[in-house]
Amino acid sequence: MCLVLILGLTVAAFGQSKPWVTAYLGGWELNTDDNGYLPISAIDFTAMTVVDHFAILPSSSGNFINPVSGYMTAANARKLIAAAHAAGTKVTVSMGSWATEPAFRVATDPANLETFVANLANYVKSRGYDGLDVDWEPFTRSDTTQWENLIIALRKALPRPYLLTTTTGWGYPYNAYAAVQQYLDQINIMTYDLAIPSIGWGVWFAGATYNGGATVPGEGIQFPACDNISQDFIDAGVEPSKLGIGSELGGCMWQGGLIIDGLGKLTGHGATGPGQEWENFQSSITAAPKFTQDIPLYDRQGTGIMQKWYSPQTYRWDTTAEASYLSYSGLNPLEDYFISYDDSNDIKAKFNFIRKRGLGGIIIYELGMGYPGNNTFPMLSVIKAAMQGRSGPISIPLAYPVLQPNYPNPFNPSTTITFELPTQSNASLRIYDILGQSVATLVHGFLAAGPHTYKWNGSRYASGVYLAVLRTTGEVLYQKMLLLK
């Protein structure tokens, strides 16, 4: 444990030898008496600086807090705090979650604020927690005054060395966080679930590190990513050392989706990669892909991303966004899918990012989502190595040829096609129309191992679906492409 934490002072005040790692532990993982899916004994607490026990809720009546969440028991708190403290790790308790803003508004009304804060401080102290995390979601500009009053009052009731942290979404009034940052030890941005289609039906990554200038189709705004979201906070006056970014031990899936012209002919495919859209096609009927969020890496039912969906053939790494994803394109567009998730490479990329930008740390949501069972926890080993600065470079093992989704897609008139070979071999990349006729050969011959990129100009061809077909020894891969003029 570094000296500033031993003294209970803010890490931002004196700088830090390593970034903070605040890891959320859902109380439901422990059940009522550490007998749930993720036992406390399976957690390596040296892989984090703070574990956040999630969560108690604000209440609009009574004493304005709801500590009885079934699994947020005193017994679980004692066991968790004892195990974390033995590893030199602090434990906070989280107040709030998504859609709790109506109760927060009542609890922080001037008539109720004193009681709310006193009860919160008593809960933290009586349970033996090291601090409190405030999770007011969503948070709007009209909440600013009550928010500021809450944070100031909480810091008075929980003076340092108690930790006072907050989690925040993107698109919130960033200057409200800047106004009270002196009272907060961490301002953590939930830079995951960024693929939620609330800003249009452009397919995007769940937790991209960078957006590379990519914009939402038809919206004229940039896709969200760690870089532009954290910069918004900094531009509003938040000190970089106060900021953390988020990583989820899971991801989001886009599945299926159809584009059909006025004659009933299928002209588009299901979701397979970033930047695709399903809106505003003239003379077309569109069916948006099914979207699912918060899919864990592992779960007890065996339906997690790494258990049900992952394969080396579908794995991709986007070098611009610095994000992992799975891409599958089947003969039936309804079978297509694009799964964006955080794996060991994303963890490395995000730690590289916070060091490069001088940010304070990272939050991990949620420990149980990355637990494969049997007291093994490989993701914690990755997080620990990255926190200590010894994770090494991002490495993408390649056992099979990989054909990336073309970009852009749809396109007019040109698109870029990238593939990667695990070994040097004979290979060809050809373009076929929907009738199976070859219309272009981009390469044919003996190629070296590694990535290869080619551009196809479709200006001479009619709008419609085309196939990019990669043939190597023993492998045939294809991607569907939509030329739209």
Secondary structure, 3 states (H helix, E strand, C coil): CCHHHHCCCCHHHHCCCCCEEEEEEEHHHHCCCCCCCCCHHHCCHHHCCEEEEEEEEECCCCCCEECCCCCCCHHHHHHHHHHHHHCCCEEEEEEEECCCHHHHHHHCCCCCHHHHHHHHHHHHHHHCCCEEEEEECCCCHHHHHHHHHHHHHHHHHCCCCCEEEEEECCCCCHHHHHHCHHHCCEEEECCCCCCCHHHCCCCCCCCCCCCCCCECCCCCCECCCHHHHHHHHHHCCCCHHHEEEEEECEEEEEECCEEEECCCCEEECCCCCCCCCCCCCCCEEEECCEEEEEEECCCCCCCCHHHHHCCCCCEEEECCCCEEEEEECCCCHHHCEEEEECCHHHHHHHHHHHHHHCCCEEEEECHHHHCCECCECHHHHHHHHHHCCCCCCCCCCCCCCEECCCECCCECCEEEEEEEECCCEEEEEEEEECCCCEEEEEEEEEECCEEEEEEEECCCCCCEEEEEEEEECCEEEEEEEEECC
